[in-house]
Amino acid sequence: MPEGHARPNGAGNIENHQNILQRGFFPAQVAAGIATKGDAKYTGLHALRHFYASWCINRRADGGLELPLKNVHERLGHSTIVLTSDRYGHLFPRGDDGSELAAAEKLLLA
C-alpha cells in the first residue's frame, strides 16, 4: 500500500499506514522474536504476502501446507503460473536427488 493511504482503525477513524507499521507490524516482529525493538527485519506489509506464499509452499513436516504450484498460483492471484514459479520456484521441495548424484559420482570416478 503506497504511503499516504489510510485504513480505518477499530474506532472507525482513519489509521495511517505508518502507524499500522509502527504500532502493529513492527511490535509483532519483536514479539515473534524475529527482530529487536527499533530494528524491524521486514519494513513493509508486503512481506506478509511473501510469508504466506512460503507457508503455502513449505512441506507439512516443516509446518507448511505443501501446496502444489497451481494452488499457490491461484491463492496468490498471479496473472500467470510462470510468474509464481519465477518468484517462488526455489522454495518448492525438490525430489531426493542424493542417490542419483552418488550414482553419477561413482560412475564418473570409477
Secondary structure per residue as TSV (DSSP state, phi and psi in degrees):
chain	resnum	aa	ss	phi	psi
A	1	M	-	360.0	125.1
A	2	P	-	-62.6	150.1
A	3	E	T	-58.7	143.8
A	4	G	T	99.6	-18.8
A	5	H	-	-75.8	152.4
A	6	A	E	-128.4	155.4
A	7	R	E	-130.0	151.0
A	8	P	E	-72.0	142.9
A	9	N	-	-92.2	-173.8
A	10	G	T	-59.7	-27.7
A	11	A	T	-90.4	1.8
A	12	G	S	87.2	0.7
A	13	N	S	-83.8	163.6
A	14	I	E	-74.2	130.9
A	15	E	E	-112.4	123.7
A	16	N	E	-72.1	145.3
A	17	H	H	-54.9	-44.4
A	18	Q	H	-62.6	-35.7
A	19	N	H	-65.5	-38.2
A	20	I	H	-60.7	-43.5
A	21	L	I	-65.7	-50.5
A	22	Q	I	-68.4	-39.2
A	23	R	I	-95.9	-14.4
A	24	G	I	-125.8	-60.0
A	25	F	I	-68.5	-47.3
A	26	F	H	-65.9	-46.1
A	27	P	H	-61.9	-31.1
A	28	A	H	-66.0	-35.5
A	29	Q	H	-67.0	-39.4
A	30	V	H	-64.5	-45.5
A	31	A	H	-62.7	-33.0
A	32	A	H	-80.2	-8.1
A	33	G	T	81.0	15.8
A	34	I	S	-101.0	-0.8
A	35	A	S	-153.2	162.7
A	36	T	B	-107.2	158.9
A	37	K	T	-55.0	129.3
A	38	G	T	82.8	2.5
A	39	D	B	-137.8	65.0
A	40	A	-	-67.6	131.9
A	41	K	S	-73.2	-41.3
A	42	Y	-	-112.4	122.3
A	43	T	-	-100.2	-0.6
A	44	G	S	-138.9	157.8
A	45	L	T	-69.6	-18.8
A	46	H	H	-62.4	-23.2
A	47	A	H	-59.2	-30.1
A	48	L	H	-65.6	-32.8
A	49	R	H	-65.4	-43.1
A	50	H	H	-67.1	-37.9
A	51	F	H	-60.4	-46.1
A	52	Y	H	-60.2	-43.7
A	53	A	H	-60.9	-45.7
A	54	S	H	-67.7	-34.3
A	55	W	H	-64.7	-40.8
A	56	C	H	-62.9	-34.1
A	57	I	H	-85.1	-39.2
A	58	N	S	-54.4	150.2
A	59	R	-	-63.8	150.6
A	60	R	G	-58.3	-37.9
A	61	A	G	-62.0	-23.1
A	62	D	G	-101.3	11.2
A	63	G	T	92.7	5.4
A	64	G	S	-93.9	-174.9
A	65	L	-	-96.1	-17.4
A	66	E	-	53.8	49.0
A	67	L	-	-83.6	148.5
A	68	P	-	-70.1	161.0
A	69	L	H	-52.0	-43.7
A	70	K	H	-59.7	-42.3
A	71	N	H	-67.8	-40.1
A	72	V	H	-63.5	-44.2
A	73	H	H	-55.4	-46.7
A	74	E	H	-66.3	-42.4
A	75	R	H	-65.8	-36.6
A	76	L	H	-81.5	-18.4
A	77	G	T	73.5	25.6
A	78	H	-	-67.1	151.1
A	79	S	S	-66.7	-30.9
A	80	T	-	-138.7	155.7
A	81	I	H	-69.6	-25.6
A	82	V	H	-64.1	-39.9
A	83	L	H	-60.5	-45.2
A	84	T	H	-62.6	-44.3
A	85	S	H	-64.9	-42.9
A	86	D	H	-63.4	-39.2
A	87	R	H	-78.9	-40.2
A	88	Y	H	-122.4	4.5
A	89	G	G	-56.1	-33.4
A	90	H	G	-67.4	-15.4
A	91	L	G	-87.3	-19.2
A	92	F	S	-69.7	136.0
A	93	P	-	-59.8	139.7
A	94	R	-	-98.2	155.3
A	95	G	-	-63.9	158.7
A	96	D	-	-72.6	101.1
A	97	D	-	-101.1	10.7
A	98	G	H	-60.8	-45.7
A	99	S	H	-68.3	-35.7
A	100	E	H	-64.3	-43.4
A	101	L	H	-66.1	-39.7
A	102	A	H	-63.0	-40.7
A	103	A	H	-65.6	-40.5
A	104	A	H	-65.4	-40.9
A	105	E	H	-62.2	-41.8
A	106	K	H	-62.7	-42.8
A	107	L	H	-66.2	-39.5
A	108	L	H	-68.7	-39.4
A	109	L	H	-92.5	-2.2
A	110	A	-	-74.0	360.0
